[in-house]
Amino acid sequence: MSSESIESLGDIWPMQAELNKRSGFDTLGLGEALRAAEAGGGLPDEGGLRTEIGKAIKNYVDAMSAECHELQECLSWKHWYREAKEGRQYELQDIQNARVEATDMLFFLVSICQLLGVTPQDLFRLYEQKLGINHNRQDENRSQAEHATHEDENRDVV
């Protein structure tokens, strides 16, 4: 366990990279290789780095999905149990474990960001831009059926 003080995402990035290396993925190195390839004119359409990063992303997405399910298990979500019959469906049962599961999701989010060459500063910038889009979507009172027709808005988030 690290004795370092964590005060920002910038502090988390190298610690997560070190942990990932221990489990067999050089997330930071792969993300840096991706950025270098893009800066040098782009990646080939098939195989190589794209496949290596894709495999790692798949692993982390699967792990994050499992954490989401573990978080869901902290709720009384099953409609056939007593809690639901008592009007307490979706009641948060295990607050402490829910916090830990949400933190586990951060581990995998940071790993995925690293694989994609996203730095903490990039993440803040991308979040800010996407937040503006999401506010616009709500302000325009869009329906779910309209979603696909506006997905190109994400292309402007850089």
N, C-alpha and C positions, 0 to 999 in steps of 0.2 A: 504494500500500500504506500502511496506517495505521501510524504510529509510536506510537500509544497503547498503554499497557499494559493487557492484558486479564486481569482477575482473577476475574471472575464472569459469570454469564449476564446480569446487569444491564449489564455493560460491552459485551456482544455485541449486545444488542437494538438500540441506536441505529446501530451500525456496519452491522448487517445491513439495517436499514431504509434507510439511505443507499445501500447497494449495490443494493437492490431498486428504489429510485427510479430509479437509473441505467439499469435494464433495463426500466423502464416500469410497475412496480407500486408503488403507495404502500401497502405492506402495513400499516404502522403506522396510516396515515390511515384505511384501510378498516376495520381492527380497531376503531379509536376510534369510527368512524361506526356500526359494529355495536353497540358497547356503548351509545352514546348513543341509538340507536333502541330498544334493549331497555329502557333506563331510562325512555324516553318512552312506553312502552306496547307496545312490540313492533314487529316488522317486518311488512309486508304479506306475504301468503302467496305471492305470485308476483312475479317480475321484480325490477327495480331493483337495490338493494344486494345482495340474495341472489344474483342472477345474476352480478353483477360479482365478488363474493367467490368464488362457485363456480367461475368461469372461472379465476381466479388460483389457487385451491386445486388445480384439475385440472392446471394447468401445473406447480405445485410437486410434486404427487404423482407425475406422470410423470417429472419430473427426479429425484426421490428413488428411484423405481423403477429408473431407469437406473443410478444410483449403486450400488444393491443388486446389480444384475447385474455391474457393474464390480468390486465387492468379491468376488462369487462367482468371477470370473475369476482371482482371486488364489489360488484353491484348485485342487487336482487333483480335480475333481468328476466328470469324465466317466468312466463305468465301462469304456469300451472302450480307454482308453489304458494304456500301460505302468505308470504309477504305480498304477493300480487293480489291475492283474494282479500287481504286486509287494506288494500289501497296503497301499499308501499312498494309497488313495482318500481324498479330503478333506484331504490334507496341505496346510498353508499354504505356498505357494510364494513369494509376494512380500509380505513383512511390511511393508516401508515403504509400498508402494502401498496395501495394505489399510488402513493407518492413515490415509492421505490420503483414501481413499474413504469411510471411516467419518466423517471430518471433513466431507467434502462433504455427507453426509447430514444433519449438524447444521445446515448452512446452510439446507437446505430445511425441516427441522423447525422451526427458529426462524421462518422465513418463514410457514409454515402457522399456527404459534401466533399470530404477529402478526395475520394475517388474521382469526383467530377472536377477537381481542381478549384473548388470553391473555398476561399479563405474566410475567416471570421468577418473581415471587412466586406467581402463580397456578399456574404449572407445578410448582413445588416442592410446593404444597399439594395439587394434583390427583394428583401422583405419590404422595405419602404416602398419600392416601386409597385410590388404586387398588392400591398395594402391599399394604395391609391386605386388600383383596378377593382379590388373587391368592394371598396366604398362606392365607386361608380356603379358597379353591378347592383348593389343594394339601393342606391339612390334612384336608379332607373327602374326599380321594381321588376326586374327580369324574372321570367319563369324558368323552370328547369328545362323545359322543352326548347328554350332559346339558347341554351348553354353552348351547344356545338357551333352555332353561328357566330359566336363571339370568342371562341378559343384562340383565334389569331392574335388577340390582345397580348397574350403571353410572349409573343415574338418580340414585343417592344421592351420587355424586361431584360435589361442587359447589365 
